[in-house]
Every structure is written in C-alpha cells, then in structure tokens.
Amino acid sequence: MVLDGMQETIDKTMGIRYHHLKNGYRRRVNNPYKVHFVRYADDWIITATDKEILEQRVKPAIELFLKQRGLELSLEKTVISNIYDGFNFLGQHFRKYNNGKLIIKPSKKSTKKLMDKVRTTIKRMRTAPSYVLITHLNRMTKGWGMYHRHCCAKQTFKWIDHQIWKSIWRWCLRRHPMKGKRWVAKKYFTYHKNFKWTFFGKDTKSTYYLSRLSPIPIRRHVKIKATANPFTKEDEPIFEQHLQRKMLNTWRNKQRLITIFRRQSGKCPICHQLINKQTGWNLHHKVERYKGGKDTLDNLVMLHPNCHHQVHYWNIQFDGDVPRRAFEQA
C-alpha cells in the first residue's frame, strides 16, 4: 500500500495523459518514449526506449516518491540494463536476442537456489527411507516447476532432472557400498511413465515415485485486460473464456466439464446439435457473473461458439436448462 501511486507519479513526470473512453475505461496517450511500469508487491520494473529518460527523469522521480515515505532505492538491486543484455524479474530472466525474439527463462539464481535446496535435503536425509526422501523432493520441485511452466523452461527442466538424478544416484551408492551398480539400480529405479530410470520407494501402504520436471507441459499465460471488469455485461465473455482455459488445466476441472457434457447429453441447448472437437465449445453462465451468478456446475452450460455469440447478442436467458429470449419472457 505504501507504494501505491507510483504509476501516477511516473505518468505525471513524463506528461502522460489518459483518454477517457465511453465505456468508462481510459487509454494512455502522449507516451513517445514508451515508459511502462510493471509491479508485483514490492518488486517492479520500468521500461523505456531511451536510457537517459530512465536516468535523468524517471529514477529521480521514483527516489523522491520513496523519500517522502521514508524509503530509498537499493543500490544493489537497482539496475538499468539493455533488453539485449537481459534482466531478472520475479525469478525469471528476460532477454531479447539479435533476431528480435524475446525469450523468458528461469533465472540462474532461481535455478541455483532450487538445486542447493535439493542437494542439501538429499545430504541431510542420508539414512532416511527412499519414500520419505521422494516426498520431500516432490514438494520442492513440483511447485517450482508449476511456477515456471509459462515461460521457455523446457531445457532448464531437463537439466534439473539430470542433476537431481546424479545426486540421488550418489545417495543410493553410498547406502550400499558392498553392492554392485546393477543391484542398486534394480532396487531403487524402475520403469514409470515412459521413463526407465525413475527413483521409487515403498512403504506398507503404497509406492512413491520421484516426479520429473520435464513432462510438465509449457502453457503460455494469457493476460486479461487490465480494464476488464467481471461485473459488467460487456466483459462477461472475456471471463467465461478465462474460466474455460482454467478448467482445462487440471484433472479435477476436466471432470467437471465431463459432468456438464453428460448432463446435456452432448448437445448444445440452443441448436440441439452435437458438441465435438470439430464444432468446438464455449462455457456460459446461465446467470451471468455481473448478476451474481457463480462458477458452480448448476450455473454452467456448454454451447457452440456461434450459439454462444447469439446468446449474448440476443440476450437469451436460461430458465433452468431451457433457453428463452427476453421478449418471450415478456
């Protein structure tokens, strides 16, 4: 909350104005140096096309803004860098290459921090059962991998998997110095999900497998407009598409989609034709969110994309599972 207002300070310093639109939104104008501000909690970056603008105008304005609140910029963390040299932000490395392509990868600092934590855990649990070690490692790697799955992290995932395997292999050999390598491999590694050298362990109830990062699919993050409002009629389709993408990412939400599909007998309630991969489908709220509707199963219905457009265009309402036009209700 202390840092709120930094965007307005930058706009005022650069003379950036806002053009107010009819729908209540506003658009930035008079920004020739393309000064943009991105902030997450107390971390932020400011971009511009000219280095002198950042050094002579933006940075002094930020320092004055912080000084009035009893804060100051950290000399170690504050860096003015060219996009072609790259910079780190929120654990990821941003760099634009000579071919004009911007590539975002997990930063070396974030990767090293994860590997140091993993290696320390493996050394500390030298005498622990294998399934206990697997449980601890899975907790570390899964969260890290899910955080970085939206960027170009495939090569980093493969490298981390290989480094973890080497550490675990040394852990296994140390526990059985009088046994051969084939015996050790047969005891601790098995074939699981198309991977031959999968580290596993058993307790009295079940079998545990070490999760790998490389199978995690790369899913690009789809940004929602900053001006989009879930409580307005105009932006209702935007958040319905966002909910649809989110429900396709987890197995639990996929089961919810299957339930909706079976409830409709695989047919669109508008045109009464079958829904399949060729026709495509969209999610729709029977009672829109801006009217107080929820993301529950009884309030969701699957429609053809064209039928979904007609529902919003003609303002078709649902009476239970039966669609009715507004003039029919009147």
VENDAGI-V507820 format. One line per field, one symbol per residue. ss: DSSP state (~ for helix, > for strand, _ for the rest). A space follows every 50 residues. Layout:
BEGIN
ss: ???
END
This chain:
BEGIN
ss: _____~~~~~~~~~__>>>>_____>>>>______>>>>>__>>>>>___ ~~~~~~~~~~~~~~~~~___________________>>>__>>>>>____ _>>>>>_~~~~~~~~~~~~~~~~~_____~~~~~~~~~~~~~~~~~~~__ ___~~~~~~~~~~~~~~~~~~~~~~_____~~~~~~~~>>>>__>>>>>> >>____>>>__________________________~~~~~~~~~~~~___ ~~~~~~~~~~~~~___>______>_______>>>>___~~~_____~~~> >>>_~~~~~~~~~___>>>__>>>_~~~~_
END
